Amino acid sequence: MNTRLACLSAAVTLATGCALVDAAEQTPIDCTVARADTRLEQCPVVRRSSEFGQCLSRDELEGHACVLMDADLTLCDGEPPVANTAVFDRSGVTLDCAGGVIDHGWGRGGVPAGGVATPGNANLPFVRFFEDRSLSDIALRDCTMRGTLQVGIQMTRASASTSATSAATCA
């Protein structure tokens, strides 16, 4: 019996030791090197915030769209909810919802009148930060977000060999 326990203990120690060595040998992410984030390819429609005039109206979007935040953007006052994903890939920009609602249509109430639900297979968030360790001075103001499928705010730093993801879910 003592021989079996000793062999089992040695096997567990060996397996644990190998796992720890494997994890320790992974290449750390170099945060100074910019990398392409391929998640934008999951968006059915990609628009730039600079394309919109004074404010974004739901009528300017045909269903769900990913809005690449290349300039400050404000939602128009008194508009019905919009279904968009704000994608931040640069510093120093603001999304001001002006009391408006971003609704992806997956809530208990379903899709808002005249709206379109986000594609379920893509699981797109309300807000996505590309290269989040390199971004600063970003603001989200006066926003209500509802109806997400799973992910509300998503931040990812990807590399060729490893990936680190942090996600927060909003109701």
N, C-alpha and C positions, 0 to 999 in steps of 0.2 A: 504494500500500500504506500509506504514512504517513497519507494522508487517511482511509482506512478505520479505522485504529487510533485516530486522533484522534476520529472520529465515535463509534466504539464506546466509547472512554474517556469521552467526554462523555455518552453515553447511560447508562452505568453510574453515573457520578457524579450525573446528574440523578435516576435512579431511586432510588439510595441516599439522596440528599438528601430526596426526597419521603417516603420511608419513615421517615426519622428525624424529619421535621417532623410526620408523622401520629402517630407514637408519642409525641412530646413534647407534642402537643396534647391527649392524653387527660386527662380530669379525674381527679385523684388521689382515692383513697378517704378520706373523712373519718371517722376512727375514733371520733370523739365522737358520731356519729349512729347510733342503733340502727336496724337494718334487719331485716325479717322474713326468716327462712331457710325457704325452701319445701321443703327436702329432707325434712322430717318427713312430708310428704304421700306419700312413697314407702313408708312403713312400713305393712304390712298391719294391724297392731294397735299402738295407742299406749296405754301405761299409765303411771301416775305412781309413782315409788318410794314415795311416802307412802301408797299403797294397800296395801302389803304390811306385815305385822305385824313381828315380831322379825327375820325373815329371808325371803329369796326362795327358794322351792322350785320346781323345774321343773314340778311339778304345778299351780302357780298360773298358768302360761303355757300357752296353747294354741298350740303351734308357736312360730314366731319372733315376738318383740314388741320394739318400741322402748320402752325404759323412760326416761321423762323424769325426770332426776335432780333432783327438787324437794326431796329430803331425803336424808340418808345412807342407804345400803343395804348389807346384808351378805347374801351367799349362805349358805344353810343348810349346816351341816356334813354331810359324807358323802353329799351329793346327787349324782346323775348329772349330766353336763354340761348346761348350759342354752344355748339359742340366743336370745340377746338382743343388742340394741345399746343401750349406755348413752349417752344423749343428755344432754350437759351444756349448759345454757343459762343457768346462774347460778353465781356464785362460792361458795366455802365448803362444798362437798359432797364426800363420799367414797364410792367404791365399794370395798368390801372383799370380795374373793372368798373369803376364809378358806380358801385352798388349793384352792378349786374351779376348775372349768373352764368357760369360755365357748367353745362349739364350734358353728360355723355349718354343719357337715356337708359341707364341700367338700374335706376332706382326703383323704389316700390311704386312710384307713380307712372313709370314707363317714360316714353319719349314725349317731351313737351310738344304741344300743338304745333304742327308744321315743322318739327325738328326731325333729325335723323340720328339713330343710335350709332355710336362708334363701332367699328368692326370688332367683333368679339374675338376673332382669331389673333388680332394684333395686341390686344390688351394695352391700349395706349393710355398713358396717364394724362392728367390735366396739365401738369408742368413737367418738363424734362430738361435736365441740365446735362449738356455734353461736356466732357472734360471738366467735371465739377471741381477738381482740386486746383484748377487754374482760373476760375471765375471769381469776380468780386463786384461789389457795388451793384447788385441786382435787387430790384424791388417788385413785390406783388402787393397791390393796394386795393382795399375795399372789394374783395372778391368773395363770392359764395360759390363753392364747388360741390356738385352733387351728381349722383348717378354713375360713379365710376364702377367698372367691372371688378377691379381688384386694386390697382395701383393708382394712388393720387398724385404723389410727387416722386419722381424717379431721378436718381443721380448715379451715373455709371462712369467708371474709368476702365477702359478695356485696353489690353495689349495683346500681342500675338500669342503669348503662352499662358497668361493668367488673366483673370478678370475679377474685379472687386465691385460688388453692387450693393447699394444701400437704397432701400425704398421705404417710404412712409405712406400709409393708406389714410385717405380722408373719407369722411362719410358724406 
